[in-house]
Amino acid sequence: MFAELSSEVDIGTYNIMEAYDPDCLQDNVRLFDACLQKYEEVYKAAGIAVRR
């Protein structure tokens, strides 16, 4: 998802799979949430409301 978006909009890079650990799903949840938080900051900087 992030790679597709970053090819069209300058949002930086996010390599979620780099830190993926199939043996610890809780760490993966925290990792994905942290990336989504960065992505939310991009939305806010662009003046776009985040919908949940």
mmCIF entry with sequence, helices, sheets and N, C-alpha, C, O atoms, coordinates in Angstrom:
data_MODEL
# 
_entry.id   MODEL 
# 
_entity.id                         1 
_entity.type                       polymer 
_entity.pdbx_number_of_molecules   1 
# 
_entity_poly.entity_id                      1 
_entity_poly.type                           'polypeptide(L)' 
_entity_poly.nstd_linkage                   no 
_entity_poly.nstd_monomer                   no 
_entity_poly.pdbx_seq_one_letter_code       MFAELSSEVDIGTYNIMEAYDPDCLQDNVRLFDACLQKYEEVYKAAGIAVRR 
_entity_poly.pdbx_seq_one_letter_code_can   MFAELSSEVDIGTYNIMEAYDPDCLQDNVRLFDACLQKYEEVYKAAGIAVRR 
_entity_poly.pdbx_strand_id                 A 
# 
loop_
_entity_poly_seq.entity_id 
_entity_poly_seq.num 
_entity_poly_seq.mon_id 
_entity_poly_seq.hetero 
1 1  MET n 
1 2  PHE n 
1 3  ALA n 
1 4  GLU n 
1 5  LEU n 
1 6  SER n 
1 7  SER n 
1 8  GLU n 
1 9  VAL n 
1 10 ASP n 
1 11 ILE n 
1 12 GLY n 
1 13 THR n 
1 14 TYR n 
1 15 ASN n 
1 16 ILE n 
1 17 MET n 
1 18 GLU n 
1 19 ALA n 
1 20 TYR n 
1 21 ASP n 
1 22 PRO n 
1 23 ASP n 
1 24 CYS n 
1 25 LEU n 
1 26 GLN n 
1 27 ASP n 
1 28 ASN n 
1 29 VAL n 
1 30 ARG n 
1 31 LEU n 
1 32 PHE n 
1 33 ASP n 
1 34 ALA n 
1 35 CYS n 
1 36 LEU n 
1 37 GLN n 
1 38 LYS n 
1 39 TYR n 
1 40 GLU n 
1 41 GLU n 
1 42 VAL n 
1 43 TYR n 
1 44 LYS n 
1 45 ALA n 
1 46 ALA n 
1 47 GLY n 
1 48 ILE n 
1 49 ALA n 
1 50 VAL n 
1 51 ARG n 
1 52 ARG n 
# 
_struct_asym.id          A 
_struct_asym.entity_id   1 
# 
loop_
_struct_conf.conf_type_id 
_struct_conf.id 
_struct_conf.pdbx_PDB_helix_id 
_struct_conf.beg_label_comp_id 
_struct_conf.beg_label_asym_id 
_struct_conf.beg_label_seq_id 
_struct_conf.pdbx_beg_PDB_ins_code 
_struct_conf.end_label_comp_id 
_struct_conf.end_label_asym_id 
_struct_conf.end_label_seq_id 
_struct_conf.pdbx_end_PDB_ins_code 
_struct_conf.beg_auth_comp_id 
_struct_conf.beg_auth_asym_id 
_struct_conf.beg_auth_seq_id 
_struct_conf.end_auth_comp_id 
_struct_conf.end_auth_asym_id 
_struct_conf.end_auth_seq_id 
_struct_conf.pdbx_PDB_helix_class 
_struct_conf.details 
_struct_conf.pdbx_PDB_helix_length 
HELX_P HELX_P1 AA1 PHE A 2  ? SER A 6  ? PHE A 2  SER A 6  1 ? 5  
HELX_P HELX_P2 AA2 ILE A 16 ? ALA A 19 ? ILE A 16 ALA A 19 5 ? 4  
HELX_P HELX_P3 AA3 LEU A 25 ? ALA A 45 ? LEU A 25 ALA A 45 1 ? 21 
# 
_struct_conf_type.id          HELX_P 
_struct_conf_type.criteria    ? 
_struct_conf_type.reference   ? 
# 
loop_
_atom_site.group_PDB 
_atom_site.id 
_atom_site.type_symbol 
_atom_site.label_atom_id 
_atom_site.label_alt_id 
_atom_site.label_comp_id 
_atom_site.label_asym_id 
_atom_site.label_entity_id 
_atom_site.label_seq_id 
_atom_site.pdbx_PDB_ins_code 
_atom_site.Cartn_x 
_atom_site.Cartn_y 
_atom_site.Cartn_z 
_atom_site.occupancy 
_atom_site.B_iso_or_equiv 
_atom_site.pdbx_formal_charge 
_atom_site.auth_seq_id 
_atom_site.auth_comp_id 
_atom_site.auth_asym_id 
_atom_site.auth_atom_id 
_atom_site.pdbx_PDB_model_num 
ATOM 1   N N  . MET A 1 1  ? 0.825   -1.183  0.000  1.00 0.00 ? 1  MET A N  1 
ATOM 2   C CA . MET A 1 1  ? 0.000   0.000   0.000  1.00 0.00 ? 1  MET A CA 1 
ATOM 3   C C  . MET A 1 1  ? 0.875   1.255   0.000  1.00 0.00 ? 1  MET A C  1 
ATOM 4   O O  . MET A 1 1  ? 0.661   2.169   -0.796 1.00 0.00 ? 1  MET A O  1 
ATOM 5   N N  . PHE A 1 2  ? 1.868   1.290   0.904  1.00 0.00 ? 2  PHE A N  1 
ATOM 6   C CA . PHE A 1 2  ? 2.715   2.475   1.001  1.00 0.00 ? 2  PHE A CA 1 
ATOM 7   C C  . PHE A 1 2  ? 3.541   2.683   -0.258 1.00 0.00 ? 2  PHE A C  1 
ATOM 8   O O  . PHE A 1 2  ? 3.721   3.819   -0.699 1.00 0.00 ? 2  PHE A O  1 
ATOM 9   N N  . ALA A 1 3  ? 4.045   1.603   -0.843 1.00 0.00 ? 3  ALA A N  1 
ATOM 10  C CA . ALA A 1 3  ? 4.849   1.721   -2.056 1.00 0.00 ? 3  ALA A CA 1 
ATOM 11  C C  . ALA A 1 3  ? 4.025   2.295   -3.199 1.00 0.00 ? 3  ALA A C  1 
ATOM 12  O O  . ALA A 1 3  ? 4.505   3.140   -3.955 1.00 0.00 ? 3  ALA A O  1 
ATOM 13  N N  . GLU A 1 4  ? 2.792   1.839   -3.323 1.00 0.00 ? 4  GLU A N  1 
ATOM 14  C CA . GLU A 1 4  ? 1.911   2.341   -4.387 1.00 0.00 ? 4  GLU A CA 1 
ATOM 15  C C  . GLU A 1 4  ? 1.638   3.830   -4.207 1.00 0.00 ? 4  GLU A C  1 
ATOM 16  O O  . GLU A 1 4  ? 1.708   4.602   -5.164 1.00 0.00 ? 4  GLU A O  1 
ATOM 17  N N  . LEU A 1 5  ? 1.328   4.225   -2.989 1.00 0.00 ? 5  LEU A N  1 
ATOM 18  C CA . LEU A 1 5  ? 1.048   5.638   -2.725 1.00 0.00 ? 5  LEU A CA 1 
ATOM 19  C C  . LEU A 1 5  ? 2.282   6.509   -2.922 1.00 0.00 ? 5  LEU A C  1 
ATOM 20  O O  . LEU A 1 5  ? 2.194   7.599   -3.487 1.00 0.00 ? 5  LEU A O  1 
ATOM 21  N N  . SER A 1 6  ? 3.430   6.029   -2.456 1.00 0.00 ? 6  SER A N  1 
ATOM 22  C CA . SER A 1 6  ? 4.639   6.849   -2.566 1.00 0.00 ? 6  SER A CA 1 
ATOM 23  C C  . SER A 1 6  ? 5.103   7.013   -4.005 1.00 0.00 ? 6  SER A C  1 
ATOM 24  O O  . SER A 1 6  ? 5.892   7.908   -4.304 1.00 0.00 ? 6  SER A O  1 
ATOM 25  N N  . SER A 1 7  ? 4.618   6.154   -4.903 1.00 0.00 ? 7  SER A N  1 
ATOM 26  C CA . SER A 1 7  ? 4.970   6.322   -6.314 1.00 0.00 ? 7  SER A CA 1 
ATOM 27  C C  . SER A 1 7  ? 4.210   7.490   -6.935 1.00 0.00 ? 7  SER A C  1 
ATOM 28  O O  . SER A 1 7  ? 4.608   8.016   -7.973 1.00 0.00 ? 7  SER A O  1 
ATOM 29  N N  . GLU A 1 8  ? 3.106   7.893   -6.285 1.00 0.00 ? 8  GLU A N  1 
ATOM 30  C CA . GLU A 1 8  ? 2.290   8.991   -6.807 1.00 0.00 ? 8  GLU A CA 1 
ATOM 31  C C  . GLU A 1 8  ? 2.401   10.274  -5.984 1.00 0.00 ? 8  GLU A C  1 
ATOM 32  O O  . GLU A 1 8  ? 2.237   11.374  -6.512 1.00 0.00 ? 8  GLU A O  1 
ATOM 33  N N  . VAL A 1 9  ? 2.681   10.126  -4.690 1.00 0.00 ? 9  VAL A N  1 
ATOM 34  C CA . VAL A 1 9  ? 2.740   11.265  -3.779 1.00 0.00 ? 9  VAL A CA 1 
ATOM 35  C C  . VAL A 1 9  ? 3.985   11.134  -2.918 1.00 0.00 ? 9  VAL A C  1 
ATOM 36  O O  . VAL A 1 9  ? 4.322   10.035  -2.477 1.00 0.00 ? 9  VAL A O  1 
ATOM 37  N N  . ASP A 1 10 ? 4.667   12.239  -2.677 1.00 0.00 ? 10 ASP A N  1 
ATOM 38  C CA . ASP A 1 10 ? 5.888   12.205  -1.883 1.00 0.00 ? 10 ASP A CA 1 
ATOM 39  C C  . ASP A 1 10 ? 5.544   12.056  -0.398 1.00 0.00 ? 10 ASP A C  1 
ATOM 40  O O  . ASP A 1 10 ? 5.362   13.048  0.307  1.00 0.00 ? 10 ASP A O  1 
ATOM 41  N N  . ILE A 1 11 ? 5.458   10.802  0.067  1.00 0.00 ? 11 ILE A N  1 
ATOM 42  C CA . ILE A 1 11 ? 5.130   10.535  1.473  1.00 0.00 ? 11 ILE A CA 1 
ATOM 43  C C  . ILE A 1 11 ? 6.304   9.896   2.200  1.00 0.00 ? 11 ILE A C  1 
ATOM 44  O O  . ILE A 1 11 ? 6.162   9.491   3.353  1.00 0.00 ? 11 ILE A O  1 
ATOM 45  N N  . GLY A 1 12 ? 7.430   9.799   1.570  1.00 0.00 ? 12 GLY A N  1 
ATOM 46  C CA . GLY A 1 12 ? 8.560   9.114   2.177  1.00 0.00 ? 12 GLY A CA 1 
ATOM 47  C C  . GLY A 1 12 ? 8.473   7.627   1.914  1.00 0.00 ? 12 GLY A C  1 
ATOM 48  O O  . GLY A 1 12 ? 7.614   7.161   1.167  1.00 0.00 ? 12 GLY A O  1 
ATOM 49  N N  . THR A 1 13 ? 9.370   6.892   2.535  1.00 0.00 ? 13 THR A N  1 
ATOM 50  C CA . THR A 1 13 ? 9.375   5.447   2.326  1.00 0.00 ? 13 THR A CA 1 
ATOM 51  C C  . THR A 1 13 ? 9.048   4.725   3.621  1.00 0.00 ? 13 THR A C  1 
ATOM 52  O O  . THR A 1 13 ? 9.397   5.183   4.709  1.00 0.00 ? 13 THR A O  1 
ATOM 53  N N  . TYR A 1 14 ? 8.384   3.610   3.492  1.00 0.00 ? 14 TYR A N  1 
ATOM 54  C CA . TYR A 1 14 ? 7.994   2.781   4.622  1.00 0.00 ? 14 TYR A CA 1 
ATOM 55  C C  . TYR A 1 14 ? 8.241   1.334   4.238  1.00 0.00 ? 14 TYR A C  1 
ATOM 56  O O  . TYR A 1 14 ? 7.573   0.802   3.351  1.00 0.00 ? 14 TYR A O  1 
ATOM 57  N N  . ASN A 1 15 ? 9.191   0.698   4.897  1.00 0.00 ? 15 ASN A N  1 
ATOM 58  C CA . ASN A 1 15 ? 9.475   -0.704  4.602  1.00 0.00 ? 15 ASN A CA 1 
ATOM 59  C C  . ASN A 1 15 ? 9.026   -1.564  5.776  1.00 0.00 ? 15 ASN A C  1 
ATOM 60  O O  . ASN A 1 15 ? 9.826   -1.931  6.637  1.00 0.00 ? 15 ASN A O  1 
ATOM 61  N N  . ILE A 1 16 ? 7.754   -1.873  5.796  1.00 0.00 ? 16 ILE A N  1 
ATOM 62  C CA . ILE A 1 16 ? 7.179   -2.645  6.892  1.00 0.00 ? 16 ILE A CA 1 
ATOM 63  C C  . ILE A 1 16 ? 7.769   -4.055  6.935  1.00 0.00 ? 16 ILE A C  1 
ATOM 64  O O  . ILE A 1 16 ? 8.032   -4.584  8.015  1.00 0.00 ? 16 ILE A O  1 
ATOM 65  N N  . MET A 1 17 ? 7.972   -4.650  5.795  1.00 0.00 ? 17 MET A N  1 
ATOM 66  C CA . MET A 1 17 ? 8.421   -6.042  5.744  1.00 0.00 ? 17 MET A CA 1 
ATOM 67  C C  . MET A 1 17 ? 9.863   -6.200  6.224  1.00 0.00 ? 17 MET A C  1 
ATOM 68  O O  . MET A 1 17 ? 10.275  -7.303  6.582  1.00 0.00 ? 17 MET A O  1 
ATOM 69  N N  . GLU A 1 18 ? 10.623  -5.125  6.235  1.00 0.00 ? 18 GLU A N  1 
ATOM 70  C CA . GLU A 1 18 ? 12.014  -5.187  6.682  1.00 0.00 ? 18 GLU A CA 1 
ATOM 71  C C  . GLU A 1 18 ? 12.101  -5.672  8.137  1.00 0.00 ? 18 GLU A C  1 
ATOM 72  O O  . GLU A 1 18 ? 13.005  -6.436  8.475  1.00 0.00 ? 18 GLU A O  1 
ATOM 73  N N  . ALA A 1 19 ? 11.193  -5.249  8.978  1.00 0.00 ? 19 ALA A N  1 
ATOM 74  C CA . ALA A 1 19 ? 11.219  -5.601  10.400 1.00 0.00 ? 19 ALA A CA 1 
ATOM 75  C C  . ALA A 1 19 ? 10.181  -6.670  10.761 1.00 0.00 ? 19 ALA A C  1 
ATOM 76  O O  . ALA A 1 19 ? 10.013  -6.990  11.937 1.00 0.00 ? 19 ALA A O  1 
ATOM 77  N N  . TYR A 1 20 ? 9.500   -7.212  9.784  1.00 0.00 ? 20 TYR A N  1 
ATOM 78  C CA . TYR A 1 20 ? 8.469   -8.227  10.020 1.00 0.00 ? 20 TYR A CA 1 
ATOM 79  C C  . TYR A 1 20 ? 9.059   -9.452  10.704 1.00 0.00 ? 20 TYR A C  1 
ATOM 80  O O  . TYR A 1 20 ? 10.112  -9.949  10.304 1.00 0.00 ? 20 TYR A O  1 
ATOM 81  N N  . ASP A 1 21 ? 8.388   -9.929  11.719 1.00 0.00 ? 21 ASP A N  1 
ATOM 82  C CA . ASP A 1 21 ? 8.821   -11.118 12.444 1.00 0.00 ? 21 ASP A CA 1 
ATOM 83  C C  . ASP A 1 21 ? 7.650   -12.095 12.524 1.00 0.00 ? 21 ASP A C  1 
ATOM 84  O O  . ASP A 1 21 ? 6.726   -11.875 13.306 1.00 0.00 ? 21 ASP A O  1 
ATOM 85  N N  . PRO A 1 22 ? 7.669   -13.155 11.743 1.00 0.00 ? 22 PRO A N  1 
ATOM 86  C CA . PRO A 1 22 ? 6.544   -14.098 11.732 1.00 0.00 ? 22 PRO A CA 1 
ATOM 87  C C  . PRO A 1 22 ? 6.361   -14.823 13.063 1.00 0.00 ? 22 PRO A C  1 
ATOM 88  O O  . PRO A 1 22 ? 5.318   -15.436 13.292 1.00 0.00 ? 22 PRO A O  1 
ATOM 89  N N  . ASP A 1 23 ? 7.359   -14.761 13.938 1.00 0.00 ? 23 ASP A N  1 
ATOM 90  C CA . ASP A 1 23 ? 7.261   -15.443 15.219 1.00 0.00 ? 23 ASP A CA 1 
ATOM 91  C C  . ASP A 1 23 ? 6.693   -14.569 16.336 1.00 0.00 ? 23 ASP A C  1 
ATOM 92  O O  . ASP A 1 23 ? 6.468   -15.053 17.445 1.00 0.00 ? 23 ASP A O  1 
ATOM 93  N N  . CYS A 1 24 ? 6.460   -13.284 16.053 1.00 0.00 ? 24 CYS A N  1 
ATOM 94  C CA . CYS A 1 24 ? 5.945   -12.394 17.092 1.00 0.00 ? 24 CYS A CA 1 
ATOM 95  C C  . CYS A 1 24 ? 4.925   -11.428 16.483 1.00 0.00 ? 24 CYS A C  1 
ATOM 96  O O  . CYS A 1 24 ? 5.270   -10.330 16.045 1.00 0.00 ? 24 CYS A O  1 
ATOM 97  N N  . LEU A 1 25 ? 3.693   -11.854 16.466 1.00 0.00 ? 25 LEU A N  1 
ATOM 98  C CA . LEU A 1 25 ? 2.648   -11.044 15.847 1.00 0.00 ? 25 LEU A CA 1 
ATOM 99  C C  . LEU A 1 25 ? 2.416   -9.724  16.579 1.00 0.00 ? 25 LEU A C  1 
ATOM 100 O O  . LEU A 1 25 ? 2.051   -8.733  15.947 1.00 0.00 ? 25 LEU A O  1 
ATOM 101 N N  . GLN A 1 26 ? 2.619   -9.690  17.893 1.00 0.00 ? 26 GLN A N  1 
ATOM 102 C CA . GLN A 1 26 ? 2.434   -8.437  18.634 1.00 0.00 ? 26 GLN A CA 1 
ATOM 103 C C  . GLN A 1 26 ? 3.420   -7.375  18.159 1.00 0.00 ? 26 GLN A C  1 
ATOM 104 O O  . GLN A 1 26 ? 3.051   -6.207  18.030 1.00 0.00 ? 26 GLN A O  1 
ATOM 105 N N  . ASP A 1 27 ? 4.658   -7.757  17.898 1.00 0.00 ? 27 ASP A N  1 
ATOM 106 C CA . ASP A 1 27 ? 5.640   -6.795  17.379 1.00 0.00 ? 27 ASP A CA 1 
ATOM 107 C C  . ASP A 1 27 ? 5.212   -6.287  16.006 1.00 0.00 ? 27 ASP A C  1 
ATOM 108 O O  . ASP A 1 27 ? 5.399   -5.113  15.687 1.00 0.00 ? 27 ASP A O  1 
ATOM 109 N N  . ASN A 1 28 ? 4.644   -7.164  15.205 1.00 0.00 ? 28 ASN A N  1 
ATOM 110 C CA . ASN A 1 28 ? 4.188   -6.761  13.876 1.00 0.00 ? 28 ASN A CA 1 
ATOM 111 C C  . ASN A 1 28 ? 3.035   -5.771  13.957 1.00 0.00 ? 28 ASN A C  1 
ATOM 112 O O  . ASN A 1 28 ? 2.951   -4.845  13.151 1.00 0.00 ? 28 ASN A O  1 
ATOM 113 N N  . VAL A 1 29 ? 2.156   -5.961  14.918 1.00 0.00 ? 29 VAL A N  1 
ATOM 114 C CA . VAL A 1 29 ? 1.046   -5.028  15.117 1.00 0.00 ? 29 VAL A CA 1 
ATOM 115 C C  . VAL A 1 29 ? 1.592   -3.654  15.479 1.00 0.00 ? 29 VAL A C  1 
ATOM 116 O O  . VAL A 1 29 ? 1.162   -2.645  14.919 1.00 0.00 ? 29 VAL A O  1 
ATOM 117 N N  . ARG A 1 30 ? 2.538   -3.612  16.412 1.00 0.00 ? 30 ARG A N  1 
ATOM 118 C CA . ARG A 1 30 ? 3.135   -2.326  16.814 1.00 0.00 ? 30 ARG A CA 1 
ATOM 119 C C  . ARG A 1 30 ? 3.849   -1.661  15.640 1.00 0.00 ? 30 ARG A C  1 
ATOM 120 O O  . ARG A 1 30 ? 3.755   -0.448  15.457 1.00 0.00 ? 30 ARG A O  1 
ATOM 121 N N  . LEU A 1 31 ? 4.552   -2.449  14.856 1.00 0.00 ? 31 LEU A N  1 
ATOM 122 C CA . LEU A 1 31 ? 5.264   -1.924  13.696 1.00 0.00 ? 31 LEU A CA 1 
ATOM 123 C C  . LEU A 1 31 ? 4.296   -1.309  12.687 1.00 0.00 ? 31 LEU A C  1 
ATOM 124 O O  . LEU A 1 31 ? 4.518   -0.199  12.204 1.00 0.00 ? 31 LEU A O  1 
ATOM 125 N N  . PHE A 1 32 ? 3.235   -2.026  12.374 1.00 0.00 ? 32 PHE A N  1 
ATOM 126 C CA . PHE A 1 32 ? 2.257   -1.537  11.408 1.00 0.00 ? 32 PHE A CA 1 
ATOM 127 C C  . PHE A 1 32 ? 1.559   -0.288  11.936 1.00 0.00 ? 32 PHE A C  1 
ATOM 128 O O  . PHE A 1 32 ? 1.338   0.662   11.186 1.00 0.00 ? 32 PHE A O  1 
ATOM 129 N N  . ASP A 1 33 ? 1.207   -0.282  13.234 1.00 0.00 ? 33 ASP A N  1 
ATOM 130 C CA . ASP A 1 33 ? 0.578   0.894   13.830 1.00 0.00 ? 33 ASP A CA 1 
ATOM 131 C C  . ASP A 1 33 ? 1.493   2.111   13.769 1.00 0.00 ? 33 ASP A C  1 
ATOM 132 O O  . ASP A 1 33 ? 1.026   3.223   13.525 1.00 0.00 ? 33 ASP A O  1 
ATOM 133 N N  . ALA A 1 34 ? 2.785   1.913   13.989 1.00 0.00 ? 34 ALA A N  1 
ATOM 134 C CA . ALA A 1 34 ? 3.738   3.024   13.927 1.00 0.00 ? 34 ALA A CA 1 
ATOM 135 C C  . ALA A 1 34 ? 3.803   3.588   12.508 1.00 0.00 ? 34 ALA A C  1 
ATOM 136 O O  . ALA A 1 34 ? 3.867   4.805   12.330 1.00 0.00 ? 34 ALA A O  1 
ATOM 137 N N  . CYS A 1 35 ? 3.787   2.722   11.506 1.00 0.00 ? 35 CYS A N  1 
ATOM 138 C CA . CYS A 1 35 ? 3.802   3.183   10.117 1.00 0.00 ? 35 CYS A CA 1 
ATOM 139 C C  . CYS A 1 35 ? 2.516   3.936   9.779  1.00 0.00 ? 35 CYS A C  1 
ATOM 140 O O  . CYS A 1 35 ? 2.551   4.954   9.089  1.00 0.00 ? 35 CYS A O  1 
ATOM 141 N N  . LEU A 1 36 ? 1.399   3.440   10.261 1.00 0.00 ? 36 LEU A N  1 
ATOM 142 C CA . LEU A 1 36 ? 0.134   4.129   10.016 1.00 0.00 ? 36 LEU A CA 1 
ATOM 143 C C  . LEU A 1 36 ? 0.117   5.494   10.700 1.00 0.00 ? 36 LEU A C  1 
ATOM 144 O O  . LEU A 1 36 ? -0.472  6.438   10.176 1.00 0.00 ? 36 LEU A O  1 
ATOM 145 N N  . GLN A 1 37 ? 0.755   5.608   11.861 1.00 0.00 ? 37 GLN A N  1 
ATOM 146 C CA . GLN A 1 37 ? 0.832   6.885   12.554 1.00 0.00 ? 37 GLN A CA 1 
ATOM 147 C C  . GLN A 1 37 ? 1.622   7.899   11.708 1.00 0.00 ? 37 GLN A C  1 
ATOM 148 O O  . GLN A 1 37 ? 1.230   9.061   11.602 1.00 0.00 ? 37 GLN A O  1 
ATOM 149 N N  . LYS A 1 38 ? 2.731   7.454   11.111 1.00 0.00 ? 38 LYS A N  1 
ATOM 150 C CA . LYS A 1 38 ? 3.505   8.337   10.232 1.00 0.00 ? 38 LYS A CA 1 
ATOM 151 C C  . LYS A 1 38 ? 2.666   8.759   9.031  1.00 0.00 ? 38 LYS A C  1 
ATOM 152 O O  . LYS A 1 38 ? 2.689   9.917   8.612  1.00 0.00 ? 38 LYS A O  1 
ATOM 153 N N  . TYR A 1 39 ? 1.936   7.808   8.494  1.00 0.00 ? 39 TYR A N  1 
ATOM 154 C CA . TYR A 1 39 ? 1.083   8.079   7.342  1.00 0.00 ? 39 TYR A CA 1 
ATOM 155 C C  . TYR A 1 39 ? -0.010  9.089   7.711  1.00 0.00 ? 39 TYR A C  1 
ATOM 156 O O  . TYR A 1 39 ? -0.363  9.955   6.910  1.00 0.00 ? 39 TYR A O  1 
ATOM 157 N N  . GLU A 1 40 ? -0.542  8.967   8.940  1.00 0.00 ? 40 GLU A N  1 
ATOM 158 C CA . GLU A 1 40 ? -1.550  9.918   9.405  1.00 0.00 ? 40 GLU A CA 1 
ATOM 159 C C  . GLU A 1 40 ? -0.973  11.329  9.488  1.00 0.00 ? 40 GLU A C  1 
ATOM 160 O O  . GLU A 1 40 ? -1.668  12.299  9.184  1.00 0.00 ? 40 GLU A O  1 
ATOM 161 N N  . GLU A 1 41 ? 0.276   11.452  9.889  1.00 0.00 ? 41 GLU A N  1 
ATOM 162 C CA . GLU A 1 41 ? 0.936   12.756  9.955  1.00 0.00 ? 41 GLU A CA 1 
ATOM 163 C C  . GLU A 1 41 ? 1.016   13.401  8.572  1.00 0.00 ? 41 GLU A C  1 
ATOM 164 O O  . GLU A 1 41 ? 0.881   14.618  8.441  1.00 0.00 ? 41 GLU A O  1 
ATOM 165 N N  . VAL A 1 42 ? 1.237   12.584  7.544  1.00 0.00 ? 42 VAL A N  1 
ATOM 166 C CA . VAL A 1 42 ? 1.264   13.091  6.169  1.00 0.00 ? 42 VAL A CA 1 
ATOM 167 C C  . VAL A 1 42 ? -0.110  13.643  5.804  1.00 0.00 ? 42 VAL A C  1 
ATOM 168 O O  . VAL A 1 42 ? -0.218  14.715  5.208  1.00 0.00 ? 42 VAL A O  1 
ATOM 169 N N  . TYR A 1 43 ? -1.146  12.914  6.163  1.00 0.00 ? 43 TYR A N  1 
ATOM 170 C CA . TYR A 1 43 ? -2.512  13.377  5.906  1.00 0.00 ? 43 TYR A CA 1 
ATOM 171 C C  . TYR A 1 43 ? -2.750  14.729  6.573  1.00 0.00 ? 43 TYR A C  1 
ATOM 172 O O  . TYR A 1 43 ? -3.245  15.664  5.944  1.00 0.00 ? 43 TYR A O  1 
ATOM 173 N N  . LYS A 1 44 ? -2.394  14.821  7.850  1.00 0.00 ? 44 LYS A N  1 
ATOM 174 C CA . LYS A 1 44 ? -2.618  16.053  8.594  1.00 0.00 ? 44 LYS A CA 1 
ATOM 175 C C  . LYS A 1 44 ? -1.845  17.211  7.976  1.00 0.00 ? 44 LYS A C  1 
ATOM 176 O O  . LYS A 1 44 ? -2.373  18.318  7.868  1.00 0.00 ? 44 LYS A O  1 
ATOM 177 N N  . ALA A 1 45 ? -0.606  16.971  7.571  1.00 0.00 ? 45 ALA A N  1 
ATOM 178 C CA . ALA A 1 45 ? 0.204   18.025  6.948  1.00 0.00 ? 45 ALA A CA 1 
ATOM 179 C C  . ALA A 1 45 ? -0.428  18.500  5.645  1.00 0.00 ? 45 ALA A C  1 
ATOM 180 O O  . ALA A 1 45 ? -0.279  19.662  5.268  1.00 0.00 ? 45 ALA A O  1 
ATOM 181 N N  . ALA A 1 46 ? -1.132  17.607  4.960  1.00 0.00 ? 46 ALA A N  1 
ATOM 182 C CA . ALA A 1 46 ? -1.783  17.964  3.701  1.00 0.00 ? 46 ALA A CA 1 
ATOM 183 C C  . ALA A 1 46 ? -3.182  18.536  3.916  1.00 0.00 ? 46 ALA A C  1 
ATOM 184 O O  . ALA A 1 46 ? -3.851  18.938  2.964  1.00 0.00 ? 46 ALA A O  1 
ATOM 185 N N  . GLY A 1 47 ? -3.618  18.569  5.185  1.00 0.00 ? 47 GLY A N  1 
ATOM 186 C CA . GLY A 1 47 ? -4.947  19.102  5.482  1.00 0.00 ? 47 GLY A CA 1 
ATOM 187 C C  . GLY A 1 47 ? -6.078  18.153  5.139  1.00 0.00 ? 47 GLY A C  1 
ATOM 188 O O  . GLY A 1 47 ? -7.199  18.587  4.871  1.00 0.00 ? 47 GLY A O  1 
ATOM 189 N N  . ILE A 1 48 ? -5.791  16.862  5.146  1.00 0.00 ? 48 ILE A N  1 
ATOM 190 C CA . ILE A 1 48 ? -6.792  15.853  4.819  1.00 0.00 ? 48 ILE A CA 1 
ATOM 191 C C  . ILE A 1 48 ? -7.267  15.194  6.110  1.00 0.00 ? 48 ILE A C  1 
ATOM 192 O O  . ILE A 1 48 ? -6.455  14.752  6.923  1.00 0.00 ? 48 ILE A O  1 
ATOM 193 N N  . ALA A 1 49 ? -8.582  15.131  6.294  1.00 0.00 ? 49 ALA A N  1 
ATOM 194 C CA . ALA A 1 49 ? -9.131  14.498  7.486  1.00 0.00 ? 49 ALA A CA 1 
ATOM 195 C C  . ALA A 1 49 ? -8.965  12.988  7.421  1.00 0.00 ? 49 ALA A C  1 
ATOM 196 O O  . ALA A 1 49 ? -9.196  12.366  6.385  1.00 0.00 ? 49 ALA A O  1 
ATOM 197 N N  . VAL A 1 50 ? -8.563  12.415  8.538  1.00 0.00 ? 50 VAL A N  1 
ATOM 198 C CA . VAL A 1 50 ? -8.401  10.958  8.617  1.00 0.00 ? 50 VAL A CA 1 
ATOM 199 C C  . VAL A 1 50 ? -9.740  10.357  9.030  1.00 0.00 ? 50 VAL A C  1 
ATOM 200 O O  . VAL A 1 50 ? -10.357 10.784  10.006 1.00 0.00 ? 50 VAL A O  1 
ATOM 201 N N  . ARG A 1 51 ? -10.167 9.375   8.279  1.00 0.00 ? 51 ARG A N  1 
ATOM 202 C CA . ARG A 1 51 ? -11.400 8.655   8.618  1.00 0.00 ? 51 ARG A CA 1 
ATOM 203 C C  . ARG A 1 51 ? -11.048 7.272   9.114  1.00 0.00 ? 51 ARG A C  1 
ATOM 204 O O  . ARG A 1 51 ? -10.182 6.595   8.559  1.00 0.00 ? 51 ARG A O  1 
ATOM 205 N N  . ARG A 1 52 ? -11.722 6.869   10.152 1.00 0.00 ? 52 ARG A N  1 
ATOM 206 C CA . ARG A 1 52 ? -11.445 5.541   10.739 1.00 0.00 ? 52 ARG A CA 1 
ATOM 207 C C  . ARG A 1 52 ? -12.678 4.687   10.652 1.00 0.00 ? 52 ARG A C  1 
ATOM 208 O O  . ARG A 1 52 ? -12.664 3.535   11.087 1.00 0.00 ? 52 ARG A O  1 
# 
